[in-house]
Amino acid sequence: MNSGKAVAPGDMIGILGSGQLGRMLAMAAARLGISVHVYCPESGPAFDVCAKRTRAAYDDDEALAKFADSVRLVTYEFENVPAHTAEFLARRVPVRPNPGALAVSQDRFAEKSFLNSLGIATAPFAPIDCPADLVTAAARLGRPSILKTRRFGYDGKGQVTIRDGDDASACFAAVGAAPSILEGFVPFSREISVIAARGLDGSIAAYDVNENVHADHILSTTTVPARIAPATAAAAVAMTAQILNALDYAGVIAVEMFVVGEGAAETLVVNEMAPRVHNSGHWTLDGALTSQFEQHIRAISGFPLGSPRRHGRIEMRNLIGGQASAWREWLAEPGACVHLYGKHEAREGRKMGHVTRVFDGNERV
Ligand code: AMP
């Protein structure tokens, strides 16, 4: 068990998952003198930039035990880490953020119940286990409403909008007849997210609030600062801090929220949280003193948190699927900070890279 000793430069830490988030975490760790062992059933972008890699299933206890023995602590780049894997590793080595935070954010019903228990507003919701539940819940929550699987949903997968006249059995079948929730539709004016970190000592650092635009359920652009009232931004950060403290969290968290109304009438509704670094925080690589990736490594390692201070007005654009084929033009644009994930196949909807532009000043165009 490696839990006794604090992490120091020269040590190795483990990351579950080999996607672009793991890749950017590994590069940030290297900057602090920490090397990374990536564990994943499939090879991916993080495998190109780590000191050690294990390609094995998440239920391969022998491989997991060797992985745990090789690292000071384990973190993860995605929230669908199987509970068995997190618990098995946590018996041998610190897992940060803690498996409790992981469990809450893996299940939309548990997550919304947890948020409501803190007095934080979510969309109204009801658990759905069969078409009859859906009929009753849709009568209460109204139409349109959104049916989402409790687990394993991302980028709009496992979701269907329930409209007037839709058949409950067909809708339930469309999400794979999996345990789900029905959510009331939130008539939002904007979507925002807060990226914040909590250190092992309980210190918290939050970035300025992101404004996010999705296309086909996938994040398309993030602009910072969000066009919201200062009091709304302060409330969004305060809510995030409340969540971090309630979970006794270590690491970076992302909390996605809907803004309802405009100006002084703005209110916040939390959509979901991700116990990890997040796409809407990618701009921090070029636009903040400390990137979200470095901040996560600092937080889980027990290092002092870095300054989240922003350098200017930010626009981050994802390069999805074929959009990444314009990489040469992006590289030729003065001031564009280009990040490419090294994925070999540009499938539709796949995040291939992102571009950040940092403009002088704080004002919005
Ligand atoms: P999610 O997978 O929960 O992040 O949802 C993906 C996107 O669907 C969100 O970013 C919103 O644009 C939209 N959406 C999700 N839930 C709701 C809701 N309850 N009301 C309105 N729009 C929603």
Residues whose N, C-alpha, C, O or C-beta is under 5 A from the ligand:
A	BS01	AMP	A123 I146 D155 G156 E183 G184 F185 V186 H214 H217
